[in-house]
Amino acid sequence: MPGQSCGCEISRRELLRRGSAGFGMLALSGLIGESMLADEGLISPPHHPARAKRVIFLFMHGGPSQVDTFDYKPLLERDNGKPLPFSKPRVTFAKTGNLLKSPWEFRQYGESGMWVSDLFPNVATCVDDICFLKSLHGTNDAHGGALLALHTGSDTFVRPSMGSWAIYGLGSENENLPGFITICPTLGHGGVNNWSSAFLPASFQGTPIGHAGIPARNATINHLSNKHWHPDVQKLQLGLMQDINLEHLGSKGTDDALEARIRSFEMAFRMQAEAPMVMDLSGETKETLELYGIDDSKTENFGRQCLMARRFAESGVRFIQCTHSYKWDQHSNLKSGHQNNALEVDRPIAGLLKDLKSRGLLEDTLVLWGGEFGRTPTAQDGNGRDHNPHGFTMWMAGGGVRGGNSYGETDDYGYYASRDKVHVNDLHATLLHLLGIDHEKLTFRHAGRDFRLTDVAGEVVHDIIA
């Protein structure tokens, strides 16, 4: 190559090769403290000062009932067995009958006096750090569409996950770990599309650790280790592959799929050293394991997920999801179903919040809890509740939100969001805002137009921000 022998000039390909990691390392520059490249342009730094550096999403797959958990409705108890005094939605998932009171008592907790049912006695001790959003609403009353809407902003098209958008805009704080990890995700109701990067570059997709059909103790990242080759040999193999790929890339000019493959090889190699250590809980103290409920067979599975989430958060992962799947869909046997579900997650969730707070992590870690929709205050099959996307509760903690706070309301019986309504698009806009991102400016050009997580909607809920 002209000029290369004198050391004065080198080709673009040689420059990348000498950088030891090739083209992919440029796209990963955000992982080492610089802005991150995506597609062909540079992603700007945060649009405004961030309140949160990372997100932990605790997803309750199936749809927990708001009127049995955090949305106390005295009139529902008073009018138990009576007809709903206003019209039900024109389209419903299934037929329901009269009003059904909650089988659980509600009590006030903390200095804030937030109402919580007896289903969540441990989470109740953390209410002064929690902001309850009691007026969530969506448009889809089927699990598949509602899951996609919650995770990607769209219930009809394949779109990038909110975790993908977060790392597209901000990158990760650790070059040896993916920026977006999902622990034991569901394979149903949209499956991989819920953590897919869709049309964003493939390096922004979520990395699954196991799936919902595997106990958390056995969950790992596929092909994480190579027992057949020494790391030095693997490094030589990687170098050879990168040289070949870069030569091919140089002849083509631009190839998004190939560039993503280059980055994936590099990340996979680096992950072998750090990821197993993060997922190994053996070094945690007995007290910490007990805090998360890992000493109890009922709470051990979700407790492991929550503890891994804390460890990934400490290690610089930007977006971590834990999924309790697929258990909250009580069309009948509400009492036994929700009782068992809450027992499995209540202690681990409270343990996570308390552990993050004790380590100083809750201040800049946004914890999000909720399902794809809520449930009806009217009875289905006598002792269950149907899907209800028209009014339900989610909550946030840490990451710049006002703890000990309740925002929005449903009607007197908990069917429809009625005051200070928060659409799923608004939830996404607020989440990005807390991460320092203006949801209207975080866009990606695809198929002839600019796309964003909130598409053409979404308003930041400023009243919940501390």
N, C-alpha and C positions, 0 to 999 in steps of 0.2 A: 504494500500500500504506500503510495507516495508520502514521503515525509516521516514514515513510521520508524525507519531505521535510525534516523538522527535523534529521535526522542522529542522532536519539536511538535509533531502532529500525529495523532492517532485517529483511526476511524471511529465512528459512533459505536460500532459493534465491539471493537477492541476496548473502548472506554468502558462499556458496560461489563465486558468480561473481566477486566482488571478490577472492577468494583466488587469482585468475588461472588456477587449474587445476581448479577445480570439485571435485565430490565425490570424484573419483578421487584427488586429492592427499591427502585425509584418509586413504584406504586406503594411500597410499604414505608416510605420515608416518614409518614405521619406516625408510625409506631415508635419512632425514636425522637419525637419531640417537634417535628416539623409538620407543616400542612400536608394533607394527603392527596395524592394524585388519583383521579378516577376518570375513566374513559380517556379523553385527550386533554382535559383541562385541570387546573388546580382548584381544589376545594378551598374556599376561604376559611380562615380561623372562625371561632364562634362569633356570631353576629352581635352578641352582647355578653356581659359577664354571666357565667354559668353559676347556677345554684347547686347543681348536681353534676358529678363527674361520671356517674354510672347508674344503671338501672338494674334492679332485681325484680322480675315479674313473677308473682306467685299465682299461677293460673289454676282455677278450680273448674275443670272441664265437666260440663253437664248442666251448669246453671244453678248455683245456690240460691235459696229463697231469701229475698231481702226482708220479708216480714217475719222470718223466723231467726234472723241473725242480728242485723243492725238497724232495721227500720221499724221502730216500735209504733204500733197502731192500736191504741186503746179501743177505738170504735170497732175494730175487727173482732176483738174479744167480746165486746158488748153485744154485737149483732151476729154472733156466731149462728150459722144455720139459716139466716135470712137471705133473701135474694139480694144481689148487688143492686144498689139503688140508682144506678145509671147504666148506660149501655156498655156492653162488652165490645171489643174491636170487631169490625165487620168481618175480618178474616182471622181465624184462630187456628192454632195447630191441632187442637182437639176440643171436644166438648167438655165444658165444666158446669157445675151446678151452683149451689149456694155458697155463701161465705164460710170459710173455715178458719177458726182462730188458731193461733200458734200453740203447739203443745208445750212450749217452753216459756218460762217467766223471763221478763226483762227487768234489769236493774241498772241503776246509775253508778258510774265508776269514775275515779280520778277527781282531780280538782275541777275538771271541766264538766263533770256530771253527764258524760255521754252514756246513752242507753245501749246496752248490749244484752243479748239473750244468754241464757244459761248454757247454750251450745259452746260458747267461747269464753270460759272463765279465765284462761291464761292470756289470751289476746286482750281481754277486758282490762288487765292490769297495765296495758300499754297505751290506753286511749289518749293520754295527754300528749303522745307523740304522733297520733293518727289524725288525718283529715278524712272524714267520711263524705263521699260524694253520693248523695241519696237521690239524685235525679237523672241518672244515666238513662239513655234511651237509644235504640237502634231501629232498624227497619226489617230485620229478618228474624222470623220465629222458628227457623230450622237450624239445627246444630251446625251443619256444614257452612251455610252462608253466614251465620252469626260468628263462627270462629274466624272465618276469613276476614270479615269486616273488622273484628276486634284486632286481629294480628296485622292486617295489611291495609285497612281502610276501604276495601272493596269487597262486596259479597258476590259479585258477578264475574269479575275478571281476575286473572292471576297478576298480582302486584307484589312489589317488594315488601317484606316484613318490616315492622317498625324497628326491629333490631338491626336490620340491614341498612335502613335509612340512617340510624344513629351512627353506625360506624362509617358509612359513606361520608357523612358530614364531619365526623370527629376523629376517625381512626381509633386505634387501640393504644393503651399506654404500655403495652408489653409486646415487643416484636416476636417473642417466642410462643405466644398464645394467640388463638383466634380472638377477634374483637367481639364476637357474638357466639354465645354458647347456649344450647338448650338441653336441659337435663331430663332424661326419660320422657321425651315428647310423645304425644299421641300420634299414631299412624292413621287414624281415622278422621273423618270430618274435615277434609282438606289436606290432612297429612303434611307431607313435606312442603306444600305450598304455604303453610303457616310460618315457616322459617326460611323460605326461599328468598334469594335476591332477585328473582324474576329477571327483568331486563337490566338491572344494575350489573356491573361486572361481578363475575362469579366469586371473587375473593370476599365479597360482602355477605355471602350467605351464612346462615347459622351452622355451627358445627354440633351435631347431636352427640350426646353421651348416652348410649343405650337407647331404649325406647320404652313406652309404657308397658310393654309386655315382659320387661326384664326387671327383677328387683334392683333397687339402687345399689346394693352392695356388689352386684355383678356388672353394673353398667360401666362401660369404658368407651374410648374412642376407637373406632375400627382401625386396624392395622397401625396402631400407635407404635408398636415395637417391632424390630426385626432381629430375631434371635440367630439368624443364619449368617449375618455379615457384621463385622466390626464397624464401628462408626467411621473410622478412617477410610475403609473401603467404600462405605455408603457415600462419603463425601466425594471420593473420586468419581463414583457413579453419577452423583448429582452434577459434578462439574462437567462430565462428558455430555450428559443430557442437555445441560444448559448451553454448552457450546453448539451442539447440534440444533437446538431450538432457536438460539439466537441467530445462527446462520440462516435458518429457514425464515425467521422473522425479518431479517435484513433483506431477504429477497422479496418478501411480500409487502413490506412497509408497515402495515397495520393489520393486526389479527387479534381481536379481543380475546377469543377463546384460547389462543396460544399463550398470550400474555398472562391470562388467568391460570393456565396450567403451570407456567414457570413459577408463578407466585405460590401455587399450591405445593409444588415440590419443595420449595425452600422452606415454607412454613412447616410442612410435615417433618422435614429433617430436624428443624430447630425444636419442634414440639416434643420430640422423643426424650429430651433431657428434662424439660420443665413440667409438662402436663402430668406425668405419672406422680410427681411429687405433690402437686396441688391436689390431685384426687385421692392421695393416700392420707387417710384420717388417723393412722396409727400413732402419730405424734401428738395428737390432741390430748388434753388432760381428761381425767375421769370426770371432773366437774363440768367441762365443756360438753362432753358426750351426753351427760345426764341433762344438761340444760336444753339440748336439742331433742331429748327423748330417745336417743339411740340405745339406751339401756332397756327399752320397753318394746316388745314385739309389735304393739299397736302403732307406735309412733316412729319406730326405727326407720322405715322406708322413706317417709317424707323428711324425717329428721336428717338423714344422710344427704338428701338433695339440698336442704337449706344450709347445712354446714359446708358442703362443697361450694354452694353459691357464695358464702362469705369468703371462702378461701380464694375463689376465682376473682371476687371483687378486690380483695387485698392484692392480688397479683396483677391487676391492671386490665382485666377484661371489662369492656364497656357495657355490655348488655348480657344478662344471664337470666334464663327462664327456668323455673321449676314447675312441673305439671303434676297435679293430682288428678289422675285420669283413670277412667271415665266413670265417675261415681255419683255425681250430684243430680242425676236425672230422675228424681222421685215422682213419677206420675201416680204412683201408689206407694203405700208404706212409707210415708214421709217421715214419721217419727223414728223408726228404726234406721232408715237410710241416712238421713241427715245426722242423726246421733252418732252413728258409726263413722261417717265421713269427718265430722268435726273433731271427733276423738283422735283421728289419725293426724290431723294437721294443726290443731290448736296449740299444743305444747311446742312443736317445732317452730311455728311462726313466731310465737312470743319469744322463744329462745333466740331466734335470728335477730329480732328487733333489739333485744336486750344486749346481745353480744356485739352487734354493730355499734350500739350506743356506748358501751363500755370501752370500745377500742377507738372511739372518735370517728368512726366511719359513717355513722348514720347522718351526720351533718351534710355530707356530700354524696350520699347514696340514696337514690330514690327507690323506695320499695312500693310496688303496685300490687294490689290484691283484687281478684274478682274473677267472674266467669263470663261466658259469652252472652248471657242474659239472666234475668231473674225468673221468678215464678208467680203464678196467679194467686191472688188472695181467695179465689174461689176454688172449690174442691173438685178434683177429678177422681173418679172411682171411689168416692167417699172419703178416702184418707190420703190423697196425694194432691199434687199441684201441677198444672200444665206450664209450658214455656211462656215467658212473658218478656218481650223485648221493649215494652212500652214504658217501663219504669223499674229501675233496679239500683242496687248499691254496689259501688266499688270504693276502695279506700287507698290513700297514699300515706306514706310516712317518710320522714327525713327529707333530704334533698331540697330544702328550701320551702317546704309547704308548712302551713300553720297547723301545728298539732293541737289536739283538744278542740277540734273544730268540726262543724257539720255544715255542709253546703248543699242547698237545694232541697226540694221536698217532693214527695209523691202525694196523691190525694189521701183522703182520710182512711182509705182501706189499702193503699199501697199498690194500686193497679197502674196508674198513669203518672209519669213525671208531670208535675203541675207548676212548680215554681223554680226559677233559676235552672232551667233544663240544661243538661250537658249531653250533647250528642257524642257518639264515639269519635267523630272528627274533632270535636272540641277537646276530648281527652288526649288525642294524639298531638294536637297543637300545643296543649299545655305541657305535655311530657317533653316535647322538643324544646319548648321555651325554657324549661328548667335546666335543660342541658346546654343552654346558650344558643339555641338555633331558632331563627325565624322560620316558621313552617312554610311561609309563602316564598321564601328565598331559596330553600333547599329543594332544588329541582334537578331533573335529569331529562335530557332530550331523547325522546324515543318515538318512533312511528310518526314523525312529523309534528309532534307538539311536546311541550314541557309537562312532565308529570311531577307530582309531589305526594307525600304520604296522605295529606288531607285533600288532595285533588283540587276542587274548586270551593271547598267549604272550610269550616273550622275556625273557632274563636278561642283565644287563650282565656282561661278562667283566672283572671288576675286576683280575684278576691280570696283565693285559697293560698296565695303566695305570701310567705312571711316577710 
